[in-house]
């Protein structure tokens, strides 16, 4: 048991009150007032027209791809430096993921690599706002428009993040969010699909509810999925969303303290670059030597501090190594990166202890 975990949810608002209301009313599955309330308030927060809740962030991605009609024979450009779900969701549809490298300063998908990777089979670009730092959305939108491609935003780690003053999730044709237990706000398991396009939204709702026809009871006119969010999950999500600004403020304070305490050390904190608001889902550092990364983590573990490695580039994983690829920036970050404890209730004393423990490591 770690003295300081890498993440834990902050459940100090109306979560218990709203869940008890679900239990008292017997509305505990995908029917009930909290689903629509959460969807409405989430759409208002992100500033989009439409939002529909789903059972987790991975199915949100799959549903987004299905709603856009992406399937066998299509290619989707995706950063290799991402969580596996971004890529697996593409493969679920029968489409082919095309991996591209990341930018060394922001760690986000490299627009020029995207441009070079477009082929006649390309149907979409998936921008993943890794660890809460926004991608270069104006450039990606320009590329997508020039080549008549869909732009998908994977915002699983980036609720509250902004690019040029606007929330991520508002630049693409469709966007998805995750509310897993370690995300900035949580529903335990859950996700959200958002869009400003009514047709795409209606397609997503249709597919997520078993393909049920709109005007004929128990008649199904497409092969759909059971991707619905429960009323209990939505109740927790609504309570979490009520506290989103406070949670984001605390996480920003935590990130700034890490930066200050580690500024003259071997450990380089992932920085905020450009006209963006970094939500700092995870505060991540790079160590100077990749071969020391696991030793640093063991050193912290002995001090009771849990960490995680930065995501391994997906193109290096066994099921995606059919052809040799080299993406140097992603590999460098993937081999040197560490996620530090980043939860909103982390105290300054705990951060001081973590940084002192890092400073005691001898390279």
C-alpha positions as CSV (number, residue, x, y, z in Angstrom):
1,X,0.0,0.0,0.0
2,X,1.5,3.3,-1.1
3,X,1.7,6.2,1.3
4,X,1.0,8.6,-1.6
5,X,-0.9,7.0,-4.6
6,X,-0.5,8.3,-8.1
7,X,-4.2,9.2,-8.3
8,X,-7.4,9.0,-6.3
9,X,-10.8,10.7,-6.9
10,X,-12.0,13.6,-4.8
11,X,-15.6,12.7,-3.8
12,X,-16.5,15.5,-1.3
13,X,-19.5,17.1,-3.0
14,X,-23.0,15.9,-3.8
15,X,-22.0,12.4,-5.0
16,X,-23.5,10.5,-2.1
17,X,-26.7,12.6,-2.1
18,X,-27.4,12.2,-5.8
19,X,-26.6,8.4,-5.7
20,X,-28.9,7.9,-2.8
21,X,-31.6,9.8,-4.7
22,X,-31.1,7.2,-7.5
23,X,-31.5,4.3,-5.1
24,X,-34.5,5.9,-3.4
25,X,-36.2,6.4,-6.8
26,X,-35.3,2.9,-8.1
27,X,-33.9,4.6,-11.3
28,X,-30.4,3.0,-11.3
29,X,-29.8,1.9,-14.9
30,X,-29.8,4.0,-18.1
31,X,-33.1,5.6,-17.4
32,X,-33.5,8.4,-14.9
33,X,-33.1,12.2,-14.6
34,X,-29.4,12.3,-13.9
35,X,-28.4,11.0,-17.3
36,X,-30.0,13.9,-19.2
37,X,-29.0,16.4,-16.5
38,X,-25.4,15.4,-16.7
39,X,-25.4,15.5,-20.5
40,X,-27.0,18.9,-20.5
41,X,-24.6,20.4,-18.0
42,X,-21.6,18.8,-19.6
43,X,-22.5,20.3,-23.0
44,X,-23.0,23.7,-21.4
45,X,-19.6,23.4,-19.7
46,X,-17.7,22.5,-22.8
47,X,-19.8,24.8,-24.9
48,X,-21.1,22.3,-27.5
49,X,-24.7,21.7,-28.8
50,X,-24.9,18.0,-28.1
51,X,-23.6,15.5,-25.6
52,X,-24.5,11.9,-25.0
53,X,-23.3,9.8,-22.1
54,X,-21.8,6.3,-22.6
55,X,-20.4,3.5,-20.4
56,X,-16.7,4.4,-20.7
57,X,-14.2,6.4,-22.7
58,X,-13.1,3.6,-25.0
59,X,-16.7,2.9,-26.2
60,X,-17.1,6.7,-26.7
61,X,-14.2,6.6,-29.2
62,X,-15.6,3.5,-30.9
63,X,-19.0,5.1,-31.1
64,X,-17.5,8.3,-32.6
65,X,-15.8,6.3,-35.3
66,X,-19.0,4.3,-36.0
67,X,-21.1,7.5,-36.1
68,X,-18.7,8.9,-38.8
69,X,-19.1,5.8,-40.9
70,X,-15.4,4.8,-40.6
71,X,-14.7,1.1,-41.3
72,X,-12.8,-1.5,-43.3
73,X,-10.5,0.0,-45.9
74,X,-10.2,3.4,-44.2
75,X,-7.2,4.9,-42.5
76,X,-7.2,7.0,-39.3
77,X,-4.1,9.0,-38.4
78,X,-3.3,8.8,-34.7
79,X,-0.4,9.7,-32.5
80,X,1.6,6.7,-31.4
81,X,2.2,8.4,-28.0
82,X,-1.2,7.7,-26.5
83,X,-3.2,5.3,-24.4
84,X,-3.9,2.1,-26.2
85,X,-7.7,2.7,-26.3
86,X,-7.2,5.5,-28.9
87,X,-5.8,3.0,-31.3
88,X,-7.8,-0.1,-30.4
89,X,-11.0,1.8,-31.1
90,X,-9.9,2.4,-34.7
91,X,-9.2,-1.3,-35.1
92,X,-12.6,-2.3,-33.7
93,X,-14.2,-0.7,-36.8
94,X,-12.0,-2.6,-39.2
95,X,-10.0,0.6,-40.1
96,X,-6.2,0.9,-40.0
97,X,-4.4,3.1,-37.6
98,X,-1.6,5.2,-39.1
99,X,0.9,6.2,-36.5
100,X,2.6,9.6,-36.4
101,X,5.2,11.2,-34.1
102,X,4.7,13.9,-31.5
103,X,6.2,17.4,-30.9
104,X,9.1,17.4,-28.4
105,X,7.8,20.4,-26.4
106,X,4.1,19.7,-26.0
107,X,4.2,15.9,-26.5
108,X,1.2,16.2,-28.8
109,X,0.6,15.0,-32.3
110,X,2.9,16.6,-34.8
111,X,0.9,18.4,-37.5
112,X,3.5,18.1,-40.2
113,X,3.8,14.4,-39.6
114,X,0.0,14.2,-40.1
115,X,0.2,16.1,-43.3
116,X,2.9,13.7,-44.7
117,X,0.8,10.6,-43.7
118,X,-2.3,11.4,-45.6
119,X,-3.2,8.9,-48.4
120,X,-6.3,8.4,-50.6
121,X,-7.6,6.0,-47.9
122,X,-7.3,8.5,-45.0
123,X,-10.7,9.3,-43.6
124,X,-9.9,11.0,-40.2
125,X,-7.3,12.5,-38.0
126,X,-7.5,11.6,-34.3
127,X,-6.0,14.3,-32.0
128,X,-5.3,13.1,-28.5
129,X,-4.9,15.8,-25.9
130,X,-2.2,13.8,-24.0
131,X,-2.1,14.3,-20.2
132,X,-4.3,17.4,-20.5
133,X,-2.1,19.6,-22.9
134,X,-4.1,20.6,-26.0
135,X,-2.9,19.7,-29.5
136,X,-2.4,22.4,-32.1
137,X,-6.0,22.4,-33.1
138,X,-6.0,25.4,-35.6
139,X,-3.4,23.6,-37.7
140,X,-5.1,20.2,-37.5
141,X,-8.4,21.8,-38.4
142,X,-6.8,23.4,-41.4
143,X,-5.3,20.1,-42.6
144,X,-8.5,18.2,-42.1
145,X,-10.5,20.8,-44.0
146,X,-8.0,21.0,-46.9
147,X,-8.2,17.2,-47.4
148,X,-11.9,16.8,-46.5
149,X,-11.1,14.6,-43.5
150,X,-13.0,14.1,-40.2
151,X,-11.3,15.5,-37.1
152,X,-11.8,13.5,-34.0
153,X,-10.7,14.8,-30.6
154,X,-9.8,12.3,-27.9
155,X,-10.3,14.4,-24.8
156,X,-10.2,11.5,-22.3
157,X,-7.4,13.3,-20.3
158,X,-8.3,16.9,-21.0
159,X,-11.6,18.0,-19.5
160,X,-11.1,21.7,-18.8
161,X,-8.2,22.1,-21.2
162,X,-8.4,25.1,-23.6
163,X,-6.8,26.0,-26.9
164,X,-6.9,29.7,-27.8
165,X,-9.6,30.3,-25.2
166,X,-11.9,27.5,-26.3
167,X,-12.5,24.2,-24.7
168,X,-10.9,21.1,-26.4
169,X,-13.7,19.1,-27.8
170,X,-15.1,22.0,-29.8
171,X,-12.7,22.0,-32.7
172,X,-13.3,18.5,-34.2
173,X,-16.3,17.0,-35.9
174,X,-16.8,14.9,-32.9
175,X,-15.0,14.5,-29.5
176,X,-14.9,12.1,-26.6
177,X,-14.2,12.3,-22.9
178,X,-13.5,9.7,-20.2
179,X,-14.7,9.6,-16.6
180,X,-12.7,6.6,-15.3
181,X,-11.9,6.6,-11.6
182,X,-8.5,8.3,-12.2
183,X,-9.7,11.0,-14.5
184,X,-10.1,14.7,-13.6
185,X,-13.7,14.1,-12.9
186,X,-15.1,10.6,-12.5
187,X,-18.3,8.6,-12.7
188,X,-16.4,5.4,-11.7
189,X,-16.7,4.2,-15.3
190,X,-18.1,6.4,-18.0
191,X,-17.6,8.6,-20.9
192,X,-19.2,11.3,-23.1
193,X,-19.4,12.0,-26.8
194,X,-19.9,15.6,-27.9
195,X,-20.5,17.3,-31.2
196,X,-22.0,20.4,-32.8
197,X,-23.4,18.4,-35.7
198,X,-27.0,17.2,-35.2
199,X,-26.8,14.4,-37.7
200,X,-23.6,12.9,-36.2
201,X,-25.2,13.2,-32.7
202,X,-28.4,11.4,-33.8
203,X,-26.4,8.7,-35.4
204,X,-24.3,8.2,-32.2
205,X,-27.4,8.0,-30.0
206,X,-29.0,5.5,-32.4
207,X,-25.9,3.2,-32.4
208,X,-25.3,3.4,-28.7
209,X,-28.8,2.2,-27.8
210,X,-28.8,-1.2,-29.6
211,X,-29.8,0.5,-32.9
212,X,-33.4,0.9,-31.7
213,X,-35.6,2.6,-34.3
214,X,-36.9,6.0,-33.2
215,X,-40.6,5.6,-34.0
216,X,-41.2,1.8,-33.6
217,X,-41.0,0.1,-30.3
218,X,-38.5,-2.8,-30.1
219,X,-37.7,-2.5,-33.8
220,X,-33.9,-2.4,-34.6
221,X,-32.8,-1.1,-38.0
222,X,-29.0,-1.2,-37.6
223,X,-26.5,-3.3,-35.7
224,X,-26.1,-1.2,-32.6
225,X,-24.3,-1.5,-29.2
226,X,-25.2,-1.3,-25.5
227,X,-23.0,1.7,-24.7
228,X,-25.4,3.6,-22.4
229,X,-24.5,5.4,-19.2
230,X,-26.3,4.4,-16.0
231,X,-28.2,6.9,-13.9
232,X,-26.0,6.2,-10.9
233,X,-22.8,7.0,-12.9
234,X,-24.4,10.2,-14.3
235,X,-25.4,11.2,-10.7
236,X,-21.8,11.0,-9.6
237,X,-20.7,12.8,-12.8
238,X,-23.1,15.7,-12.2
239,X,-21.8,16.1,-8.6
240,X,-18.2,16.0,-9.9
241,X,-19.0,18.6,-12.6
242,X,-20.3,21.0,-10.0
243,X,-16.8,21.1,-8.6
244,X,-14.8,21.1,-11.9
245,X,-13.4,24.6,-11.5
246,X,-12.2,24.0,-8.0
247,X,-10.6,20.6,-9.0
248,X,-8.8,22.3,-12.0
249,X,-7.6,25.1,-9.8
250,X,-6.1,22.7,-7.3
251,X,-4.4,20.6,-10.1
252,X,-2.9,23.7,-11.6
253,X,-1.5,24.7,-8.2
254,X,-0.1,21.3,-7.8
255,X,1.6,21.5,-11.2
256,X,3.1,24.9,-10.4
257,X,4.5,23.7,-7.1
258,X,6.1,20.7,-8.8
259,X,7.7,23.0,-11.4
260,X,9.0,25.3,-8.7
261,X,10.5,22.6,-6.5
262,X,12.1,20.7,-9.5
263,X,13.3,23.7,-11.6
264,X,17.0,23.3,-10.9
265,X,17.1,19.5,-11.0
266,X,17.6,16.7,-13.5
267,X,13.8,16.2,-13.7
268,X,12.0,18.3,-16.3
269,X,8.2,18.9,-15.7
270,X,5.9,18.7,-18.7
271,X,5.3,22.4,-19.5
272,X,2.4,24.4,-20.8
273,X,3.3,25.7,-24.3
274,X,1.5,28.4,-26.4
275,X,-1.9,29.9,-26.0
276,X,-3.4,27.0,-24.1
277,X,-4.8,26.1,-20.7
278,X,-3.2,22.8,-19.6
279,X,-5.5,20.9,-17.2
280,X,-2.7,18.7,-15.9
281,X,-4.6,15.5,-15.6
282,X,-1.2,14.0,-14.8
283,X,1.9,15.9,-13.8
284,X,4.7,14.2,-15.8
285,X,8.4,14.5,-15.7
286,X,11.3,13.5,-18.0
287,X,14.5,12.1,-16.5
288,X,17.8,12.7,-18.3
289,X,18.6,9.0,-18.8
290,X,16.1,6.4,-20.1
291,X,18.0,3.6,-18.5
292,X,17.5,5.2,-15.1
293,X,13.7,5.6,-15.4
294,X,12.8,2.3,-13.7
295,X,15.4,2.8,-11.0
296,X,13.9,6.2,-10.2
297,X,10.5,4.7,-9.9
298,X,11.8,2.0,-7.6
299,X,13.5,4.6,-5.5
300,X,10.2,6.5,-5.1
301,X,8.3,3.3,-4.5
302,X,10.6,2.5,-1.5
303,X,9.7,5.9,-0.2
304,X,6.0,5.0,-0.4
305,X,5.3,7.1,-3.6
306,X,3.4,5.5,-6.4
307,X,4.2,6.5,-10.0
308,X,3.4,5.3,-13.5
309,X,5.5,5.3,-16.7
310,X,4.4,7.6,-19.4
311,X,2.5,5.6,-22.1
312,X,4.6,3.4,-24.2
313,X,4.3,4.3,-27.9
314,X,1.7,2.0,-29.4
315,X,3.7,1.2,-32.5
316,X,6.1,-0.7,-30.2
317,X,3.5,-3.0,-28.8
318,X,3.4,-6.6,-30.2
319,X,0.0,-6.4,-32.0
320,X,1.0,-3.2,-33.8
321,X,4.5,-4.2,-34.9
322,X,3.7,-5.8,-38.3
323,X,6.1,-3.4,-39.9
324,X,9.1,-1.6,-38.5
325,X,8.5,2.0,-37.6
326,X,10.6,4.7,-35.9
327,X,9.0,7.6,-34.2
328,X,11.9,9.2,-32.3
329,X,10.2,11.8,-30.2
330,X,7.4,9.5,-29.0
331,X,10.0,6.8,-28.1
332,X,12.2,9.2,-26.3
333,X,9.3,10.5,-24.2
334,X,7.9,7.0,-23.7
335,X,11.2,5.7,-22.4
336,X,12.1,8.7,-20.1
337,X,8.7,9.8,-18.8
338,X,7.2,9.3,-15.4
339,X,3.7,10.3,-14.1
340,X,3.9,11.7,-10.5
341,X,1.1,11.7,-8.0
342,X,-1.4,14.2,-9.4
343,X,-4.7,14.0,-7.6
344,X,-6.5,17.2,-6.5
345,X,-6.3,16.6,-2.8
346,X,-2.5,16.2,-2.8
347,X,-1.1,18.5,-0.1
348,X,1.9,20.9,-0.5
349,X,3.6,18.8,2.2
350,X,3.2,15.7,0.2
351,X,4.5,17.4,-3.0
352,X,7.5,18.6,-1.0
353,X,8.1,15.1,0.2
354,X,7.9,13.7,-3.3
355,X,10.3,16.3,-4.7
356,X,12.7,15.8,-1.8
357,X,12.7,12.1,-2.5
358,X,13.5,12.7,-6.2
359,X,16.3,15.1,-5.3
360,X,17.9,12.3,-3.2
361,X,18.2,10.0,-6.2
362,X,21.8,9.9,-7.4
363,X,22.3,9.3,-11.1
